Amino acid sequence: MATSIGGDTEDDDFEEAHEINVTPFIDVMLVLLIIFMVAAPLSTVDLPVDLPSSTATPIPKPDKPIYITIKSDLALALGDTPVRRTDLVQTLDATTEVSKDSRIFLRSDRTVPYGDLMDVLELLHSAGYLKIALVALERIPGAPLSAPTNVNP
């Protein structure tokens, strides 16, 4: 309990000072900041893909997005796991959190030919996966094409 000795009190009794000690609160906030700074980079998918940019309005991202990535060498990946083109549908069907109504986010390197992208889209469509979203980097309208800001699923 804190007290203050004031000169303009009428009694000689000590008065209580009502102040909040914020030092423990600041310590807790700094620890939480460090935890989030360490955990945030671990929660992103780290496949090296050079995504094209878009000025389309971003849509909300689901809690557990399902990413299919076409890399520049035309290799496919489901999330972080490499998968062969012939095994893509079987791997999607075997994944427990994926249903035919789930939205699948398709990412492709900008060097991938359009025909190869369409082949993967057709493969998914013929397997019954009809909700497919293309992923691009968000770009401010009027900005140069080489200045993306962030990922937009």
C-alpha positions in Angstrom: 0.0 0.0 0.0 1.4 3.3 -1.0 1.1 6.4 1.1 2.0 10.0 0.4 3.1 12.7 2.8 1.4 15.8 1.8 1.9 19.3 3.2 -1.7 20.6 2.8 -3.5 17.9 4.9 -5.3 19.0 8.0 -4.3 15.9 10.0 -1.0 14.4 10.5 -2.3 11.0 9.4 -0.9 9.4 6.3 -3.2 9.3 3.3 -3.4 6.4 0.8 -2.3 7.1 -2.8 -4.5 5.3 -5.3 -2.2 4.5 -8.2 -2.0 1.5 -10.4 1.3 -0.2 -10.8 1.6 -0.8 -14.6 5.0 -2.4 -14.6 3.7 -6.0 -14.4 1.2 -5.2 -17.2 3.9 -3.9 -19.4 6.0 -7.0 -18.7 3.2 -9.3 -19.7 2.5 -7.3 -22.9 6.2 -7.5 -23.9 6.2 -11.3 -23.4 3.1 -11.6 -25.5 4.6 -9.4 -28.2 7.7 -11.7 -28.4 5.5 -14.8 -28.5 3.5 -13.4 -31.4 6.6 -12.2 -33.3 8.1 -15.7 -33.1 4.8 -17.6 -33.8 3.6 -15.5 -36.8 6.2 -16.5 -39.3 5.8 -20.2 -38.4 2.1 -20.1 -39.4 2.6 -19.2 -43.0 3.3 -21.5 -46.0 6.9 -21.1 -47.2 7.0 -22.3 -50.7 9.0 -20.1 -53.1 6.4 -19.0 -55.6 6.4 -15.8 -57.6 2.7 -14.9 -57.5 1.2 -12.4 -60.0 -0.5 -9.4 -58.5 -4.2 -8.3 -58.7 -6.3 -5.3 -57.8 -9.4 -7.4 -57.1 -11.2 -7.0 -53.8 -9.8 -9.4 -51.2 -12.2 -12.1 -49.8 -12.0 -13.3 -46.2 -9.6 -16.2 -45.6 -10.9 -19.4 -43.9 -9.5 -20.7 -40.7 -7.6 -23.6 -42.3 -7.1 -22.8 -46.0 -6.3 -25.6 -48.5 -3.5 -24.5 -50.8 -2.5 -26.3 -54.0 0.7 -24.8 -55.4 2.1 -25.0 -58.9 5.8 -24.2 -58.8 7.8 -22.8 -61.6 9.1 -26.3 -62.5 5.4 -27.4 -62.7 5.7 -29.5 -59.6 2.5 -29.6 -57.4 2.3 -29.2 -53.7 -0.7 -29.7 -51.3 0.0 -27.3 -48.5 3.7 -27.8 -47.9 3.7 -31.4 -49.1 4.9 -32.2 -52.6 2.4 -34.4 -54.5 2.4 -35.9 -58.0 -0.1 -34.7 -60.5 -1.6 -38.2 -60.8 -2.0 -38.5 -57.0 -3.5 -35.0 -56.4 -7.1 -36.0 -56.3 -6.5 -39.1 -54.2 -4.5 -37.0 -51.7 -7.2 -34.4 -51.5 -9.9 -37.1 -51.0 -7.8 -38.7 -48.2 -7.3 -35.4 -46.4 -9.9 -35.4 -43.5 -10.7 -31.6 -43.5 -11.3 -31.4 -47.2 -14.8 -32.0 -48.7 -16.1 -31.5 -52.2 -17.7 -28.2 -50.9 -14.5 -26.8 -49.4 -12.9 -23.8 -51.1 -9.4 -24.7 -52.5 -6.9 -22.0 -53.1 -4.8 -22.5 -56.2 -1.4 -20.7 -56.3 0.7 -20.7 -59.3 4.1 -19.2 -60.1 3.8 -16.4 -62.7 6.1 -18.3 -65.1 3.7 -21.3 -65.3 2.1 -21.5 -68.7 -1.6 -20.9 -68.8 -2.3 -24.4 -70.3 -0.7 -26.1 -67.3 -2.7 -24.0 -64.9 -5.9 -25.0 -66.8 -4.9 -28.7 -66.7 -4.8 -28.6 -62.9 -8.1 -26.7 -62.8 -9.7 -29.3 -65.1 -8.3 -32.1 -63.0 -9.9 -30.6 -59.8 -13.1 -29.8 -61.6 -13.5 -33.3 -63.0 -12.9 -34.7 -59.5 -15.9 -32.7 -58.2 -14.0 -29.8 -56.5 -15.9 -26.8 -57.9 -15.0 -24.1 -55.4 -11.5 -23.1 -56.5 -10.0 -19.6 -55.8 -6.9 -18.3 -57.6 -4.4 -16.6 -55.3 -2.5 -13.5 -56.3 -0.6 -10.7 -54.6 -2.6 -7.7 -53.7 -1.7 -4.6 -55.7 -2.8 -1.0 -55.2 -4.7 0.2 -58.3 -2.4 2.3 -60.5 0.7 0.9 -58.9 3.4 -0.6 -61.2 3.0 -4.3 -61.8 6.2 -5.1 -59.9 5.0 -3.6 -56.6 2.9 -6.2 -54.7 1.9 -5.5 -51.1 0.7 -8.8 -49.6 -0.9 -12.1 -50.3 -4.6 -12.1 -51.3 -6.4 -15.4 -51.4 
